[in-house]
Amino acid sequence: MTAATQSKPLHLRLPATSANLGPGFDAVGLAMALYLTIDATVAEDFRIDATGRNADLCAELENNLILTTYMDVLAVRGILAPGLHLRLHNEIPLGMGCGSSASALLAGVLLANHFGNLNWTAQQILEEACGREGHPDNVAACYLGGMTVSSITKDGLVTATCGQELNWNLLLALPSASLPTKKARALLPDRYSREDAVANIQATALLVAAFAQGRGDLLRTAMQDRLHQPYRAKACPLLPLLLPLIEKPEKPGEPSILGVALSGAGPSVLLIAGNPVPSTIDDRIRQAAQDQGLEIIHTTISTGVL
C-alpha cells in the first residue's frame, strides 16, 4: 500500500564510530566528530547529489545501503517508499573500521521512520537498526554519541552512554587499503581461554570507568585486548607498529598518547591523546608507522545524531 507520507524535508547528521576500543568487542563504541550529513526531500525519482569523501561511491543508487535500508524497512510493513532526493556530504572513511555502514544503515531507518510516518520511539529506531547491523556497538554509539555500551538481551536492546563532554583528542591513522568486516571476523577463533576472557572483562570494566570519570591515565591498561586484535594484526599491520606509542611519552609533563587500538575491525588505528595535542604527534605516528605519507585525521568525541 501507499502510506500518507511525510513531505517535510529531513536533515540528518550521523557521526563516524570506532567500535571495540580494544577489549570491548561487539559491546563498546565511540562516536567521532566526522559526519555523514544528509538533507532529504520527497521527489518523483531517487537521486543522490554527493560531496566529500568517496563522493562517487556515495552517489551511486545501485546497492546503496541508505536507500536499500529505507525501502526495505517500509516494504516489510507494506508501505511503498516514496522517491527521495538526497543531498549528502560525507566525511567518514569507507571500509576502514570507522562505522560507515552503521551510519548509512541508521540513516536509512531514520528516513523510513520520517517519510513513512512510522512514529517510532528512539528505542524502536535503535532496535531496528541494530537488528539489521547484527551487532549494536556502532549503531548505538552513532545514534547516542559519546562512549556507548550496548547489549542485546531477550528483552531487547540495553544501552548506556558516557563521556560526551570529554575533551580528549582522537586521531585516526588510515592505511591505504581497506579491510572488509566479514574478512576481519573470519580471522577470529571460535574459542578463547579463561585467562584471555578474564583479562578482557577486567580491561573493559576499566575502559568504562575511564570514560565515565575522565581518567585518561587508565586507557593505557584499559584499551589492551586479547580477543580480536592479536588475531587481526597480520591483516592490520599498522596496529603492532603503533601500539608501542603508549610506552613513549612526548616529554615529561606534556600530554602523551593515552591509548591505541584498532578502530572497529580495522585496518584503521584509533589513538586517544590528551589536550592539547603535542605539535609533533603526527610526526611520531608516521615515524612509528614507517610511512611518511600516512593519512592522519584529527577529531573529537561526538554527541551523536543531529
C-alpha positions as CSV (number, residue, x, y, z in Angstrom):
1,M,0.0,0.0,0.0
2,T,1.0,3.6,-0.3
3,A,1.1,5.5,3.0
4,A,0.3,9.1,3.6
5,T,3.9,10.1,3.6
6,Q,5.6,12.9,5.4
7,S,6.6,15.6,2.9
8,K,8.6,17.8,5.2
9,P,12.3,17.7,4.5
10,L,14.6,15.9,6.9
11,H,18.1,16.9,8.0
12,L,20.4,14.3,9.5
13,R,24.0,14.4,10.7
14,L,25.3,11.0,11.7
15,P,28.8,10.6,13.2
16,A,31.5,8.1,12.5
17,T,32.1,5.5,15.1
18,S,35.0,3.4,16.4
19,A,33.9,0.1,17.9
20,N,35.6,-2.2,20.5
21,L,38.2,0.4,21.7
22,G,40.4,-2.6,22.4
23,P,38.7,-5.1,24.8
24,G,35.0,-4.0,24.3
25,F,34.4,-6.5,21.5
26,D,30.9,-6.0,20.0
27,A,29.8,-4.1,23.1
28,V,31.5,-0.7,23.1
29,G,31.5,2.1,20.5
30,L,32.8,5.7,20.4
31,A,31.1,8.5,18.3
32,M,33.6,10.7,16.5
33,A,33.1,14.2,15.1
34,L,33.3,13.1,11.4
35,Y,29.9,13.2,9.8
36,L,27.6,11.8,7.2
37,T,25.2,14.8,6.6
38,I,22.0,14.3,4.6
39,D,19.3,16.7,3.5
40,A,16.4,14.6,2.2
41,T,13.2,15.7,0.3
42,V,10.4,13.8,-1.4
43,A,11.0,13.5,-5.2
44,E,9.5,11.7,-8.1
45,D,12.6,9.6,-8.6
46,F,15.5,8.6,-6.4
47,R,18.5,10.9,-6.7
48,I,21.7,11.5,-4.7
49,D,23.9,14.5,-5.0
50,A,27.1,13.7,-3.0
51,T,30.1,15.7,-2.0
52,G,33.0,15.0,0.4
53,R,35.0,11.8,0.9
54,N,34.2,8.9,-1.6
55,A,31.6,11.1,-3.2
56,D,31.4,8.9,-6.3
57,L,30.6,5.8,-4.3
58,C,28.1,7.7,-2.0
59,A,26.2,8.9,-5.1
60,E,25.6,5.5,-6.6
61,L,21.9,4.4,-6.5
62,E,22.6,0.7,-7.0
63,N,23.3,-1.3,-3.8
64,N,23.2,1.9,-1.8
65,L,22.8,0.9,1.8
66,I,21.0,4.1,2.8
67,L,18.3,3.6,0.1
68,T,18.0,-0.2,0.3
69,T,17.5,0.0,4.1
70,Y,15.0,2.9,3.7
71,M,13.0,0.9,1.1
72,D,13.2,-2.4,2.9
73,V,12.1,-1.0,6.3
74,L,8.9,0.3,4.7
75,A,8.4,-2.7,2.3
76,V,8.4,-5.1,5.3
77,R,5.5,-3.0,6.6
78,G,3.6,-3.0,3.3
79,I,4.4,0.6,2.6
80,L,5.6,1.8,-0.9
81,A,8.6,4.0,-0.2
82,P,8.3,7.5,-1.8
83,G,11.2,8.6,-4.0
84,L,13.8,10.8,-2.4
85,H,16.3,13.4,-3.4
86,L,19.3,13.2,-1.0
87,R,21.9,15.9,-0.8
88,L,24.7,14.2,1.0
89,H,28.1,15.2,2.3
90,N,30.4,12.5,3.7
91,E,33.4,12.8,6.0
92,I,33.6,9.2,7.1
93,P,36.2,6.9,5.6
94,L,34.6,3.9,3.9
95,G,35.7,0.3,4.6
96,M,38.2,1.5,7.2
97,G,36.6,0.4,10.5
98,C,35.0,3.9,11.1
99,G,31.3,2.9,11.2
100,S,30.4,4.0,7.7
101,S,28.0,1.1,7.2
102,A,26.3,1.7,10.6
103,S,25.8,5.4,9.8
104,A,24.3,4.6,6.4
105,L,22.1,1.9,7.8
106,L,20.9,4.1,10.6
107,A,20.2,6.9,8.1
108,G,18.0,4.5,6.1
109,V,16.0,3.6,9.2
110,L,15.6,7.3,10.2
111,L,14.5,8.2,6.6
112,A,11.9,5.4,6.7
113,N,10.6,6.5,10.1
114,H,10.2,10.1,8.9
115,F,8.9,9.7,5.3
116,G,6.9,6.6,6.1
117,N,5.2,8.2,9.2
118,L,6.2,5.3,11.4
119,N,6.4,7.4,14.5
120,W,8.9,5.2,16.2
121,T,10.5,5.9,19.5
122,A,14.3,6.2,19.8
123,Q,14.3,2.7,21.3
124,Q,12.4,1.3,18.3
125,I,14.7,3.1,15.8
126,L,17.8,1.7,17.6
127,E,16.5,-1.9,17.8
128,E,15.6,-1.9,14.1
129,A,19.0,-0.6,13.1
130,C,20.9,-2.9,15.4
131,G,18.9,-5.9,14.3
132,R,19.9,-5.2,10.7
133,E,23.5,-4.5,11.6
134,G,23.8,-7.7,13.6
135,H,25.6,-6.2,16.5
136,P,24.9,-3.0,18.4
137,D,28.2,-1.3,19.1
138,N,28.5,1.1,16.1
139,V,24.8,1.8,15.6
140,A,24.2,2.6,19.3
141,A,27.2,4.9,19.5
142,C,26.3,6.6,16.2
143,Y,22.8,7.4,17.5
144,L,23.5,8.2,21.1
145,G,27.0,9.7,20.9
146,G,29.9,9.6,23.4
147,M,31.1,6.2,24.5
148,T,28.2,3.9,24.4
149,V,28.0,0.4,25.9
150,S,25.2,-1.8,24.5
151,S,23.8,-5.3,24.9
152,I,21.1,-7.2,23.0
153,T,19.1,-9.2,25.5
154,K,16.0,-11.4,25.3
155,D,14.0,-8.3,26.3
156,G,15.6,-6.0,23.7
157,L,18.5,-3.6,23.4
158,V,20.0,-2.1,26.6
159,T,22.4,0.9,26.3
160,A,24.3,3.3,28.5
161,T,26.3,6.3,27.4
162,C,29.0,8.5,29.0
163,G,32.0,10.7,28.1
164,Q,30.2,13.0,25.6
165,E,31.9,16.1,27.1
166,L,35.4,14.7,27.4
167,N,37.9,16.9,25.6
168,W,40.2,14.1,24.6
169,N,41.6,14.3,21.1
170,L,41.0,11.4,18.7
171,L,43.4,10.6,15.9
172,L,42.7,8.1,13.1
173,A,45.6,6.6,11.3
174,L,44.3,5.4,7.9
175,P,46.3,2.8,5.8
176,S,45.8,2.9,2.1
177,A,43.9,-0.4,1.8
178,S,40.6,-1.2,3.3
179,L,39.5,-4.4,5.1
180,P,36.0,-5.9,4.8
181,T,34.4,-6.6,8.2
182,K,33.4,-10.1,7.1
183,K,37.1,-10.9,6.3
184,A,38.2,-9.4,9.7
185,R,35.7,-11.5,11.6
186,A,36.8,-14.7,9.8
187,L,40.2,-14.2,11.4
188,L,38.9,-14.8,14.9
189,P,39.0,-18.2,16.7
190,D,35.8,-20.0,17.9
191,R,37.1,-20.4,21.5
192,Y,39.2,-18.4,24.0
193,S,41.0,-19.4,27.2
194,R,39.5,-18.4,30.5
195,E,42.7,-16.3,31.1
196,D,42.1,-14.2,28.0
197,A,38.3,-13.8,28.7
198,V,39.0,-12.6,32.3
199,A,41.7,-10.2,31.1
200,N,39.2,-8.6,28.6
201,I,36.5,-8.4,31.3
202,Q,38.9,-6.6,33.6
203,A,40.1,-4.2,30.8
204,T,36.5,-3.4,29.7
205,A,35.5,-2.6,33.2
206,L,38.4,-0.2,33.4
207,L,37.5,1.2,30.0
208,V,34.0,2.2,31.1
209,A,35.4,3.8,34.3
210,A,38.0,5.7,32.2
211,F,35.3,7.4,30.1
212,A,32.8,7.8,32.9
213,Q,35.4,9.5,35.2
214,G,37.5,11.2,32.5
215,R,40.5,9.0,33.7
216,G,42.9,9.2,30.7
217,D,45.5,7.6,32.9
218,L,43.5,4.3,32.8
219,L,43.5,4.0,29.0
220,R,46.9,2.5,28.6
221,T,45.7,-0.6,30.5
222,A,42.0,-0.3,29.7
223,M,42.5,-0.5,25.9
224,Q,44.5,-3.7,25.9
225,D,42.8,-6.6,24.2
226,R,43.3,-10.4,23.8
227,L,40.1,-11.4,21.9
228,H,40.4,-9.8,18.5
229,Q,43.4,-7.6,18.0
230,P,46.1,-10.3,18.2
231,Y,44.3,-12.3,15.5
232,R,43.8,-9.3,13.2
233,A,47.3,-8.0,13.4
234,K,48.5,-9.7,10.2
235,A,45.7,-8.1,8.3
236,C,46.1,-4.8,10.1
237,P,49.9,-4.3,10.1
238,L,49.6,-0.7,11.3
239,L,48.4,-1.8,14.7
240,P,51.6,-3.5,16.0
241,L,53.6,-0.6,14.8
242,L,51.6,2.0,16.7
243,L,50.8,0.1,19.9
244,P,54.3,0.9,21.4
245,L,53.4,4.6,21.2
246,I,51.6,4.4,24.6
247,E,55.0,3.5,26.1
248,K,56.7,6.6,24.8
249,P,55.5,10.0,26.2
250,E,56.4,13.1,24.2
251,K,58.4,14.6,27.1
252,P,57.9,14.9,30.9
253,G,54.8,17.0,31.7
254,E,53.4,17.0,28.2
255,P,50.3,15.1,27.2
256,S,51.1,11.7,25.7
257,I,49.2,9.2,23.6
258,L,46.9,7.7,26.2
259,G,45.6,4.7,24.3
260,V,45.9,2.9,21.0
261,A,43.5,0.3,19.5
262,L,42.1,-0.9,16.2
263,S,39.2,1.2,15.0
264,G,36.4,-1.4,14.8
265,A,37.6,-4.4,12.8
266,G,40.4,-2.3,11.3
267,P,42.5,-1.6,9.4
268,S,42.5,1.9,10.8
269,V,44.0,2.6,14.2
270,L,42.5,4.9,16.7
271,L,44.7,6.9,19.0
272,I,43.4,8.8,22.0
273,A,45.5,11.8,23.2
274,G,45.2,14.4,25.9
275,N,44.6,18.1,25.4
276,P,46.4,19.9,24.0
277,V,47.8,17.6,21.4
278,P,51.6,17.8,21.1
279,S,52.6,19.6,17.8
280,T,54.8,16.6,16.9
281,I,52.2,13.9,17.3
282,D,51.7,13.3,13.6
283,D,55.4,13.0,13.0
284,R,55.7,10.5,15.8
285,I,52.8,8.4,14.4
286,R,54.2,8.4,10.9
287,Q,57.7,7.6,12.2
288,A,56.3,4.6,14.2
289,A,54.3,3.5,11.1
290,Q,57.3,3.8,8.9
291,D,55.1,5.7,6.4
292,Q,55.6,9.4,5.9
293,G,52.6,9.6,3.7
294,L,50.2,8.0,6.2
295,E,46.9,9.8,6.4
296,I,46.0,11.0,9.9
297,I,42.7,12.6,10.8
298,H,42.3,14.7,13.9
299,T,38.8,14.7,15.5
300,T,37.0,14.7,18.8
301,I,34.1,12.9,20.6
302,S,30.7,13.5,19.1
303,T,27.4,13.8,20.9
304,G,25.6,11.7,18.4
305,V,22.9,12.1,15.7
306,L,21.5,15.6,15.0
